[in-house]
Amino acid sequence: MSENDSAERDETVASGDSYGTSYGGIETFLRAPQCEPADLSGDVDAGFVGVPFDGGVTREPGTRHGPSGLREASAWQGRRFHSEGESVTLPTERTADYSSVTLRDCGDAPTVPNDIEKTGRLVVDYVEQVATETMPVVLGGDHYITYPAFVGYANAVGEDIGLIHLDAHSDTSDDSDLYGKHYHGSPMARIDESEHGSYDRHAMVGIRGHSRPSFLEIQAERDIYVDYARDVHEKGIESSIQGAIDHVTTKADHVYLTMDIDVVDPGFAPGTGTPEHGGLTSDQFLRAVDLLGECDAIGAADLMEVAPRIDPTNTTSLLGSNALSRFLEARFHDKAQ
């Protein structure tokens, strides 16, 4: 071994990279260096925030383990963002050196397991800190967390925000006799009544299953865009996603993207607490994030409802981490060329 090879090897060991393996070192999302929100700088392209919370679920718990599951699963994709040299993402055929993209894992937002509203306030503050400096990418956690994450982003931007929403469920319950106003079936209602949110700047893709009749009233009375899963299958994922982007971006300069993993059919993503058959294929989901990554108006994103322990095959966490990786590759492709 030459002196240069030895020096390079020592530097790699010192960095904790375990020779670039996907199984060694501290688990952060996409192998991004750790960074507290207060230490972020404006040259960071995206900051990851975990929210290990499932106090708002109505069926199977387990999404509290979503952030750790997604971080572990993302290690292989993370190599593309930290290894110099071009890589090609198929089938998009994007060729780029993504080592120029600066990512940071900002750790987990504080949560209070038995207090959903206090957890929400903590998440608002944490995401707002990140969003002040860079694009926050939130790893859930149950889907209620989208509401405080949206508010944190909106507070940082200080303007009206559009919302693109991939999900099996509308999550528009205004109030529940059993669960109240704050649970994973209500975040879109809470966003609509927030200062910077509105159903009129909201687009949903992949909806199916059952809902309260009030959702039909929202569609009739408000300018909301809805493509059911059957619409996606009939006209194609490209048309549905482009329709959602066009609807929202004509009404808002800044857009929040939320993705519930149950938008994907449970045959492809079984690790979630409220599965609904008839959903998107994994290929449709990945194609969707390729297109969404090209939308410059999207300034924040999340992936919710991954429950790794329900899926011993780890397929769901792998799909979720791959989707976020593909989204970021599309988002920063121009910078990486």
PyMOL commands that set and color helices and strands:
alter all, ss='L'
color gray80, all
select helices_A, chain A and resi 3-14+18-20+29-31+37-39+63-73+75-82+98-100+116-131+143-157+187-192+199-201+214-221+229-235+237-249+261-263+282-293+308-310+315-331+333-336
alter helices_A, ss='H'
color red, helices_A
select strands_A, chain A and resi 46-51+87-89+94-96+103-108+135-140+161-166+202-207+225-228+254-260+298-304
alter strands_A, ss='S'
color yellow, strands_A
deselect
rebuild
show_as cartoon
